[in-house]
Amino acid sequence: MADVDRVKQQILDQADIVEVIGKYVRLQNRSGRFVGLCPFHKEKTPSFSVNAERGFFHCFGCGKGGNVIDFVMGVENLTYGEARRHLAAQLGIRLDPPSGARRSRDEIDRYQLMDQAALFFVKRLQNNQNALNYLQSREVRPEHIQQFGLGFAPNEWDGLLVEFRKRKIPEKVLEELGLIIPRKDGSGYYDRFRNRIMFPIRNTLGRVIAFGGRSLDPNDHAKYLNSNDTPLFNKSKVLYLLDKAKDVLKERGAVLVEGYMDAISLHMRGFQQTVASLGTSLTLDHIQILRRYTKNYTVLYDGDSAGIRAAMRSVELFLESGHTVRAALLPEGMDPDDYIKQYGAEAMQKFLDDSMDGFEFYAEQSSIHHDAKTMQGKLEIVESVMPLFARIQDPMLKKDCIARLAKHLDNQEISVVESTIAQKLKTGKYQTYSAPQDEKQSAPTLKKNDPYAHLKEPLIRLLALQKGLLSVENVSSKQASTLFSTQQISEMKELMPLVNENSRLDALISRLMEFTGENPQGGQAARLAEFFPANDDAAPFLSVTESEPLPNNADDLQKLWRDLAGALKTIQEKQRRRSIMKQAEADPQKALEAFNKILLTERESAN
């Protein structure tokens, strides 16, 4: 088999999924099942379950599920290749380097190429005094240049391209990584970054996945330029310096800034909890990622009109996702880098400590042009914050914000404010909550879609047991594999079309009936990964198999199978009788003959 299969199976066999997930989620052992709050969506009651024996996790709230590789991919926002490489390194599993034609297309090579590009920029920085002078003017010392891996893209059209051509790297791969851009006339490529200070952007494991560049040309209209989205990089899901900040976030909370230099400047002066949104707007995905590390957030933005708008937008997103946030708005004309240089780290800490509650900041900014002491002004202020209230879903959080708004409205009665907001929300004129991408994948409501789910779900559990995808106490895997005869399976196959609704349950049953597995000696995790090679349909399967236990002895399992077969035969009989009744409308004599034949068959079966 391919090396990918060997390594994957070794990971699934050797990794302790409880230990891996336990680094991110506080798990509690409940009768052999480990449960906790899901890291992929906000919840107050644990619906996230880890099955150590099967090597799988599943959330009954959002539907996320899979093996240990799937979990690391999701929680660290990694591609499959890197999650696999990361786990292999942790477990001491050897990865054979790609060779031949694979080398140019293998995913791991792309990370190596980004590392090589970063090294190219680092070397060019050392040979460019103008770039070094710029960094010195920003008070970035040599040790910080090395710490953050800063570099310089030369003022050449093809400096990086020529370097990679020497190594015979396909241009299509470099284009895919956002390092070069095709010429409009189709004559070739040129470097994306030129004459820029380069900031390597890393994922949470510290691997370079993209770059940001600050132009040294004062006439360049694009002062900052980021990599485009690539297979390794999605700017809405990456926070600059999170790889360095993540270890202190739980203790110190997160400070969010907008720019590369702001983040670096604060890190240099002891604020290692600082992350930046790559000069783009904060997103719900950013917040979903941050909540895995901390529940305390402060936005620290410039005090100009753009900074105020960005801070208000951030408050909206945090409250929409069910989290409180604080806002620290700098004096107009200053950014975080300016402030900490001028006033020092102690003053910056005090400034953060004195930050405002996010909603109070939002209400204050919304009411600047309204008089909270007049009834008209109060109505205008309420109207200005209605888009925010329409997006807050958490009842307790909404109640707290209403109380704060009432106080802001010259101590208006809370019940009056609450009633006013409720009436306005009923009009439906305000934009409502929109979940982050990960949260939109809600758990499938299979029972509503399939009227025969009460029969199909236990059948799926029985088939999963027989195929080695599920286990029960007191029944060995060898015993389970021969629990149901070939005749019983064939009979069930013949009965299933009677209740086929073209549902996901039907698709699962069909797959289970045909599944043999190429690796019968592999553990449950390996067999599950083989059954769901792309993790497709894993969520409904896990939802079914985890929802109810099977009997724990062979006799009861056989009885359950017979009961299901009997129920399907009853359905078969009812359908046959309905068909006869229909025939009776056209030919009563033939219908009567068919009906008598059914009764005779039933008497013979009874005897």
RAHU-V817466 format. One record per residue. RES is the residue in three letters. SS is DSSP state (~ for helix, > for strand, _ for the rest). OMEGA is omega in radians with two decimals (999 if undefined). Layout:
res/ss/omega
RES/SS/OMEGA
RES/SS/OMEGA
This chain:
res/ss/omega
MET/_/3.13
ALA/_/3.14
ASP/~/3.14
VAL/~/-3.13
ASP/~/-3.14
ARG/~/-3.10
VAL/~/-3.14
LYS/~/-3.12
GLN/~/3.11
GLN/~/3.12
ILE/~/-3.10
LEU/~/3.14
ASP/~/-3.00
GLN/~/-3.05
ALA/_/3.01
ASP/_/-3.03
ILE/~/3.11
VAL/~/3.13
GLU/~/-3.13
VAL/~/-3.11
ILE/~/3.14
GLY/~/3.07
LYS/_/-3.09
TYR/_/-3.04
VAL/_/3.05
ARG/_/-3.05
LEU/_/3.07
GLN/>/-3.13
ASN/>/3.09
ARG/>/3.10
SER/_/3.09
GLY/_/3.06
ARG/>/3.13
PHE/>/-3.07
VAL/>/3.11
GLY/>/3.10
LEU/_/-3.08
CYS/_/3.09
PRO/_/-3.06
PHE/_/3.04
HIS/_/-3.10
LYS/_/3.08
GLU/_/3.13
LYS/_/3.10
THR/_/-3.07
PRO/_/3.05
SER/_/-3.10
PHE/>/-3.03
SER/>/3.09
VAL/>/3.11
ASN/>/-3.06
ALA/_/-3.09
GLU/_/-3.11
ARG/_/-3.14
GLY/_/-3.10
PHE/>/3.00
PHE/>/3.09
HIS/>/3.05
CYS/>/3.13
PHE/_/3.14
GLY/_/-3.07
CYS/_/3.09
GLY/_/3.12
LYS/_/3.10
GLY/>/3.11
GLY/>/-3.14
ASN/_/-3.05
VAL/~/3.11
ILE/~/3.11
ASP/~/-3.13
PHE/~/-3.13
VAL/~/3.08
MET/~/-3.08
GLY/~/-3.02
VAL/~/-3.14
GLU/~/3.14
ASN/_/-3.09
LEU/_/2.97
THR/_/3.13
TYR/~/-3.09
GLY/~/-3.10
GLU/~/3.07
ALA/~/3.11
ARG/~/3.14
ARG/~/-3.12
HIS/~/-3.13
LEU/~/3.11
ALA/~/3.13
ALA/~/-3.14
GLN/~/-3.07
LEU/~/-3.13
GLY/_/3.14
ILE/_/-3.08
ARG/_/3.04
LEU/_/3.09
ASP/_/3.14
PRO/_/3.11
PRO/_/-3.13
SER/_/3.06
GLY/_/-3.07
ALA/_/-3.11
ARG/~/-2.99
ARG/~/-3.07
SER/~/-3.06
ARG/~/-3.09
ASP/_/-3.05
GLU/~/-3.11
ILE/~/3.10
ASP/~/-3.11
ARG/~/3.05
TYR/~/3.10
GLN/~/3.11
LEU/~/3.11
MET/~/3.07
ASP/~/3.14
GLN/~/3.09
ALA/~/3.12
ALA/~/3.12
LEU/~/3.07
PHE/~/3.14
PHE/~/3.12
VAL/~/-3.13
LYS/~/-3.14
ARG/~/3.11
LEU/~/-3.10
GLN/~/-3.11
ASN/_/-3.13
ASN/_/-3.06
GLN/~/3.14
ASN/~/3.13
ALA/~/3.12
LEU/~/3.10
ASN/~/3.12
TYR/~/-3.13
LEU/~/3.08
GLN/~/3.12
SER/~/3.09
ARG/_/3.10
GLU/_/3.06
VAL/_/-3.07
ARG/_/-3.10
PRO/~/-3.12
GLU/~/3.10
HIS/~/3.05
ILE/~/3.12
GLN/~/-3.11
GLN/~/-3.07
PHE/~/3.06
GLY/_/-3.08
LEU/_/-3.12
GLY/>/-3.13
PHE/>/3.04
ALA/>/-3.06
PRO/_/-3.13
ASN/_/-3.11
GLU/_/-3.11
TRP/_/-3.03
ASP/_/-3.11
GLY/~/-3.14
LEU/~/-3.13
LEU/~/3.14
VAL/~/3.14
GLU/~/-3.13
PHE/~/3.07
ARG/~/3.10
LYS/~/-3.12
ARG/_/3.09
LYS/_/3.08
ILE/_/-3.13
PRO/_/-3.11
GLU/~/3.13
LYS/~/3.12
VAL/~/3.12
LEU/~/3.08
GLU/~/3.13
GLU/~/-3.14
LEU/_/3.09
GLY/_/-3.12
LEU/_/3.12
ILE/>/-3.10
ILE/>/3.11
PRO/>/3.08
ARG/_/-3.08
LYS/_/-3.11
ASP/_/3.10
GLY/_/-3.05
SER/_/-3.13
GLY/_/-3.07
TYR/>/2.99
TYR/>/-3.09
ASP/>/3.08
ARG/_/-3.06
PHE/_/3.12
ARG/_/3.10
ASN/_/-3.09
ARG/>/2.91
ILE/>/-3.01
MET/>/3.11
PHE/>/3.09
PRO/>/3.11
ILE/>/-3.04
ARG/>/3.01
ASN/_/-3.03
THR/_/3.08
LEU/_/3.09
GLY/_/3.12
ARG/_/3.12
VAL/>/-3.14
ILE/>/-3.10
ALA/>/3.12
PHE/>/2.92
GLY/>/-3.10
GLY/>/3.12
ARG/>/-3.05
SER/>/3.03
LEU/_/3.10
ASP/_/-3.11
PRO/_/-3.12
ASN/_/-3.14
ASP/_/-3.10
HIS/_/3.11
ALA/_/-3.10
LYS/_/3.09
TYR/>/3.13
LEU/>/3.11
ASN/>/2.95
SER/_/3.00
ASN/_/3.08
ASP/_/-3.10
THR/_/3.06
PRO/_/3.13
LEU/_/-2.91
PHE/_/3.00
ASN/_/-2.98
LYS/~/3.13
SER/~/-3.12
LYS/~/-3.11
VAL/_/3.08
LEU/_/-3.11
TYR/>/3.12
LEU/_/3.06
LEU/~/3.12
ASP/~/3.12
LYS/~/-3.05
ALA/~/-2.90
LYS/~/-3.08
ASP/~/-3.12
VAL/~/-3.04
LEU/~/-3.10
LYS/~/-3.10
GLU/~/-2.96
ARG/~/-3.08
GLY/_/-3.09
ALA/>/2.98
VAL/>/-3.09
LEU/>/3.06
VAL/>/-3.06
GLU/_/-2.97
GLY/_/3.10
TYR/~/-3.08
MET/~/3.07
ASP/~/-3.12
ALA/~/-3.13
ILE/~/-3.11
SER/~/3.13
LEU/~/3.08
HIS/~/-3.12
MET/~/-3.04
ARG/_/2.97
GLY/_/-3.13
PHE/_/-3.08
GLN/_/3.13
GLN/_/-3.06
THR/>/3.02
VAL/>/-3.12
ALA/>/-3.11
SER/_/3.00
LEU/_/3.11
GLY/_/3.11
THR/_/-3.14
SER/_/3.04
LEU/_/-3.14
THR/_/3.06
LEU/~/3.11
ASP/~/3.07
HIS/~/-3.11
ILE/~/3.10
GLN/~/3.12
ILE/~/-3.12
LEU/~/-3.07
ARG/_/3.06
ARG/_/-3.07
TYR/_/-3.07
THR/_/3.06
LYS/_/-3.12
ASN/_/-3.04
TYR/>/3.02
THR/>/3.05
VAL/>/-3.10
LEU/>/-3.03
TYR/>/3.10
ASP/_/-3.09
GLY/_/3.11
ASP/_/-3.07
SER/~/3.12
ALA/~/3.12
GLY/~/3.12
ILE/~/3.13
ARG/~/3.14
ALA/~/3.13
ALA/~/3.13
MET/~/3.11
ARG/~/3.13
SER/~/3.10
VAL/~/3.11
GLU/~/-3.09
LEU/~/3.14
PHE/~/-3.13
LEU/~/3.11
GLU/~/-3.12
SER/_/3.04
GLY/_/-3.11
HIS/_/3.00
THR/_/-3.13
VAL/_/3.06
ARG/>/-3.11
ALA/>/3.08
ALA/>/-3.07
LEU/>/-3.07
LEU/_/3.07
PRO/_/-3.10
GLU/_/3.13
GLY/_/-3.14
MET/_/2.98
ASP/_/-3.10
PRO/~/3.11
ASP/~/3.11
ASP/~/-3.01
TYR/~/-3.07
ILE/~/3.07
LYS/~/-3.07
GLN/~/-3.00
TYR/~/3.08
GLY/~/-3.06
ALA/~/-3.12
GLU/~/3.12
ALA/~/3.11
MET/~/3.12
GLN/~/3.12
LYS/~/3.13
PHE/~/3.11
LEU/~/3.12
ASP/~/-3.11
ASP/_/-3.11
SER/_/-3.10
MET/>/2.92
ASP/>/-3.03
GLY/~/-3.12
PHE/~/3.13
GLU/~/3.06
PHE/~/-3.12
TYR/~/-3.14
ALA/~/3.14
GLU/~/3.13
GLN/~/-3.12
SER/~/-3.04
SER/_/-3.10
ILE/_/-3.07
HIS/_/-3.14
HIS/_/-3.12
ASP/_/-3.09
ALA/_/-3.13
LYS/_/3.10
THR/_/-3.13
MET/~/3.13
GLN/~/3.13
GLY/~/3.12
LYS/~/3.13
LEU/~/3.14
GLU/~/3.11
ILE/~/3.11
VAL/~/3.14
GLU/~/-3.08
SER/~/-3.13
VAL/~/-3.12
MET/~/3.10
PRO/~/3.11
LEU/~/-3.13
PHE/~/3.13
ALA/_/-3.07
ARG/_/3.12
ILE/_/-3.10
GLN/_/-3.10
ASP/_/-3.06
PRO/~/-3.14
MET/~/3.12
LEU/~/3.12
LYS/~/3.14
LYS/~/3.12
ASP/~/3.13
CYS/~/3.09
ILE/~/3.12
ALA/~/3.12
ARG/~/3.12
LEU/~/3.12
ALA/~/3.10
LYS/~/3.13
HIS/~/-3.14
LEU/_/3.10
ASP/_/3.10
ASN/_/3.06
GLN/_/3.12
GLU/_/-3.09
ILE/~/-3.10
SER/~/3.14
VAL/~/3.13
VAL/~/-3.14
GLU/~/3.14
SER/~/-3.14
THR/~/-3.13
ILE/~/-3.14
ALA/~/3.14
GLN/~/3.14
LYS/~/3.14
LEU/~/3.14
LYS/~/-3.12
THR/_/3.12
GLY/_/-3.08
LYS/_/-3.07
TYR/_/-3.14
GLN/_/-3.07
THR/_/-3.07
TYR/_/3.02
SER/_/-3.03
ALA/_/3.01
PRO/_/-3.02
GLN/~/-3.10
ASP/~/-3.05
GLU/~/-3.10
LYS/~/-3.12
GLN/_/-3.06
SER/_/-3.11
ALA/_/-3.12
PRO/_/3.12
THR/_/-2.98
LEU/~/-3.08
LYS/~/3.12
LYS/~/-3.07
ASN/~/-3.04
ASP/_/-3.11
PRO/_/3.14
TYR/_/-3.11
ALA/~/-3.12
HIS/~/3.08
LEU/~/-3.03
LYS/~/-3.10
GLU/~/3.08
PRO/~/3.09
LEU/~/3.10
ILE/~/3.13
ARG/~/3.13
LEU/~/3.12
LEU/~/3.11
ALA/~/3.09
LEU/~/-3.11
GLN/~/-3.09
LYS/_/3.12
GLY/_/3.14
LEU/_/-3.11
LEU/_/3.11
SER/_/3.05
VAL/>/-3.14
GLU/_/3.07
ASN/_/3.10
VAL/>/-3.12
SER/_/3.13
SER/~/3.11
LYS/~/3.12
GLN/~/-3.12
ALA/~/-3.08
SER/~/-3.14
THR/_/-3.05
LEU/_/-3.10
PHE/_/-3.06
SER/_/3.08
THR/~/3.13
GLN/~/3.13
GLN/~/3.14
ILE/~/-3.13
SER/~/3.12
GLU/~/3.14
MET/~/3.10
LYS/~/-3.13
GLU/~/-3.10
LEU/~/-3.02
MET/~/3.12
PRO/~/3.14
LEU/~/-3.07
VAL/~/-3.12
ASN/_/3.13
GLU/_/-3.05
ASN/_/-3.13
SER/_/3.08
ARG/~/3.10
LEU/~/3.11
ASP/~/3.13
ALA/~/3.13
LEU/~/3.14
ILE/~/3.13
SER/~/3.14
ARG/~/-3.14
LEU/~/3.12
MET/~/-3.06
GLU/~/-3.02
PHE/_/3.05
THR/_/-3.14
GLY/_/-3.13
GLU/_/-3.06
ASN/_/-3.06
PRO/_/-3.12
GLN/_/-3.10
GLY/_/3.10
GLY/_/-3.11
GLN/~/-3.12
ALA/~/3.14
ALA/~/-3.14
ARG/~/3.08
LEU/~/3.11
ALA/~/3.09
GLU/~/-3.13
PHE/~/3.11
PHE/_/-3.05
PRO/_/3.11
ALA/_/-3.13
ASN/_/3.11
ASP/_/3.14
ASP/_/-3.12
ALA/~/-3.08
ALA/~/3.12
PRO/~/3.12
PHE/~/-3.14
LEU/~/3.13
SER/~/-3.14
VAL/~/-3.03
THR/~/-3.13
GLU/~/-2.99
SER/~/-3.13
GLU/_/3.13
PRO/_/3.03
LEU/_/3.00
PRO/_/-3.04
ASN/_/3.01
ASN/_/-3.02
ALA/~/-3.11
ASP/~/-3.13
ASP/~/3.09
LEU/~/3.08
GLN/~/3.13
LYS/~/3.12
LEU/~/3.11
TRP/~/-3.13
ARG/~/3.12
ASP/~/3.13
LEU/~/3.11
ALA/~/3.11
GLY/~/3.13
ALA/~/3.13
LEU/~/3.09
LYS/~/3.08
THR/~/3.09
ILE/~/3.12
GLN/~/-3.13
GLU/~/3.13
LYS/~/3.14
GLN/~/3.13
ARG/~/-3.14
ARG/~/3.09
ARG/~/3.13
SER/~/3.13
ILE/~/3.14
MET/~/3.12
LYS/~/3.13
GLN/~/-3.10
ALA/~/3.13
GLU/~/-3.11
ALA/~/-3.08
ASP/_/-3.09
PRO/~/-3.08
GLN/~/3.14
LYS/~/3.13
ALA/~/-3.14
LEU/~/3.11
GLU/~/3.14
ALA/~/-3.11
PHE/~/3.10
ASN/~/3.12
LYS/~/3.11
ILE/~/-3.12
LEU/~/3.13
LEU/~/3.13
THR/~/-3.14
GLU/~/-3.14
ARG/~/3.12
GLU/~/3.13
SER/~/-3.13
ALA/~/-3.13
ASN/_/999
